[in-house]
Amino acid sequence: MTVTLTARWITRLLALLALSCCSYTVQKGPKTPSANLVGSVGFSQIQSTTLGPKCSRCHSWISQYPSVLAHLSQMSDRIQSINPAFQMPPPGNTPLTDEEKATLLGWISQGGPEEAGQPAPAPQPPPGGPAGLNFAAVSAQVFQGKCIHCHDADFDTFAHALPLIGEISFRTHAIGTDSQMPPSLEPQLTADELKLLDAWIASGAPETER
């Protein structure tokens, strides 16, 4: 009798172990990789969920894909910065959520594809602007009168100004904040000057005409 009971218990124990192994195998199986596919997010989704709601108020160029593409590296640096004078969105504005930041950084790391599922576009040189839309025109009509008396070493040449394009775009639209340029006590850009500056930046900040 004792031998029979022992055999039954051993049989039951082996059955339980077998079921446990099956359960473990199912639970630990491979996950579907579709959520991690490169290019799974396109510009329109990034624009509607993040760039539009959180950035367009100060950055008019943010709605134009070529302009955003030209600023990917700087965007990545700014949204990851903890420096209040450099980070985006700046202090006092609605910050990116963790999900928005992760999605935007993921999209940037993929090269900023325009359409979901497409490979990132090959880097292109900044396009030339339409007639009269070049550094010399912007310097003569905007920088010389409103900027260069305080920032002579920043705006005296195209090579000096080019790395500051994102900063210029942000500060000239940051009206009413400590980041505003020109500062509130200085002569402000006219509507035509700001329109010219925005158009130049949106066209890729070309040094010369086409």
N, C-alpha and C positions, 0 to 999 in steps of 0.2 A: 504494500500500500504506500509506504513511504517513498519507495523508488518511483512509483507511478506519479505521485504528487510532485515530486521533484522534477520529473521529466516534463510535466505539464507547465510548471512555472518557468522552466528553461525555455520551453517553446514560446510561451507568452512574452518573455523577455526579449527573445530574438525577434519576434514580430514587431514589438514596440521599437526596437532599435532600427529595424528596417524602415518603418514608417517615419521615424525621426530623420533618417538619412534622406529619404525622398523629399520630405518637407524642406529640409535645409537646401537641397539642390534647387528646388523651385524658387525659394525666396532669394537665393543668391545668384540667380541667372543673370545674363547680360541685359543691361538696360537699352532701350531703343535710342540710338544715337541721333535721331533726327533733330532734336533741339539744339545740338551742338554743331550742326553743319555750317561750314564756312559760307558766308553770304546769305544767311537766313533772314537778315534784316536789310531793308533797302532805305534809300534816302527819304522817301515819302513817309514811311513809318517813323523814322527818327525825327523828321520835321514836325509831324502832327502831334507826337507824344512828348517830345522833349525840347527841341530847338525853338519851335514856334511859341509854346507856352512860357518857356523859361528864358529865352534869349532875344527874341525878335524886337522887344520893346526898345532895346538899346542898340541892337545890331541889325540894321535893315538888310544887310547883305546875306543874312542867315537863311533867307528863303531861296537863294539862288545856288543851285548845286555846284557850279564851277567855283564860286567864291568860297563855299564851305570846303570843297576839296582842297583848295589852296591853303586853308588854315588848319588842316587836320592836326598837324604836329603841335601847333600852339594851343589849339583847343584841348588836346590831351594834357598838356602841361598845366594849363590853367585850371581845369576841373579837378586835377589831382593835387594842386598846390594848397598849402595851409597858410601861405602868406596872405594876409588880408588885403595887401596892396596889389596882389597879382591874381588871386583866385577868382574863379567864375563859377556860379554867379557871385557877385561881390557881397560882402556882409550887408545885412539889411534887406536883401532880396530873398525871395523864396528859393531855398537850396534844392539841388537835385536830390531825389530819393536814392536810396542805395540801388534800387532796381534800375532807375533811369541812368544813373552813373555807370552801372555795370553794362547796360545795353549800349550806351553811347561809346564807352571805351572799347567794347567788343567790336562795334561797327568800325571805329577808327582803326583798331588793330588789323582789321581785314582790308584796310585801304579805302574804306568808305564807298562800297559798291552802290551804284545808283538804283539798281533793281535787286530785290531779294533773289538769291540763287545765282547771280551773275558774279564773275570774277571782278576783282578791283581793276579800275582803269589804269593804264600805264601812265606814269607821271608825265605831264605836259609842261613845257615852258610857259610862263605867263603870257597871255595873248596881248597883242597890241590893241590899243583903244581906237575909237573912231577919231576923226580929224579933230585935233585940238585937245584930245584927252590923253595927256602924257605927263610925265613928271615936271617938265619945264613949265607947262601951263598951270598945273596945280601949285607949283612952287611960287610962280609969279602972282597968281591970283588969291592964294590962300596962305601958304606958309610964310612968305615974305612979310605980309602985312599983319598976320595974327599970331605967328608962332616963333619966328626965328629970333626975335629980340630976347627971348628967354631960352630957346633951344637951338642956338646957332650951330652947335656941333652935331645935332640930331637931324636937322633938315637941310644942311648945306649941300649935300650930295644925295643922289639916288641910292647909292650903296649904304649910306648911313640911315636913310629913311625907310628902306625896304623892310628890315627886320622889325620895325615898329608899326607896321600897317595895322595889325590887330589892335594894338594899344591905341593908336590914333582913332580907329573906328569906334572903339568902346568909349573913349574919353570924350569925344565930340558929341556923343549922344547921352552921356551920363549927366544930363542937366539936373541941377538941384542936389547933387551929391558931392562929396569931397573929391571924387575922381574927375569932376568936370573940367574939360579943357575947351577953350581958354577958361581960366578961373573966373569965378563970378564977378570979381572986381575989374577984370580986364575987358576990353572991347570984344564982343561976341561975334561968332561967324554969322554972316547974313544968310538968308535962306538960299540965295544963289550960290554962295561959297560952299555951304554944306552940301547942296545938291551936286555941285561939281566934284567935291571930295568923295562923296558917296559913290558917284558914277565911276570915278577913277578906280576906287578900291574894288567895286563890284566887277569891273572889267579885268581884274587881275593886277592892278597897279602897274601898268606898263611904263617902261622908261621912255619909249619912243612910240610914235604912231605906227600903224601898220604900213 
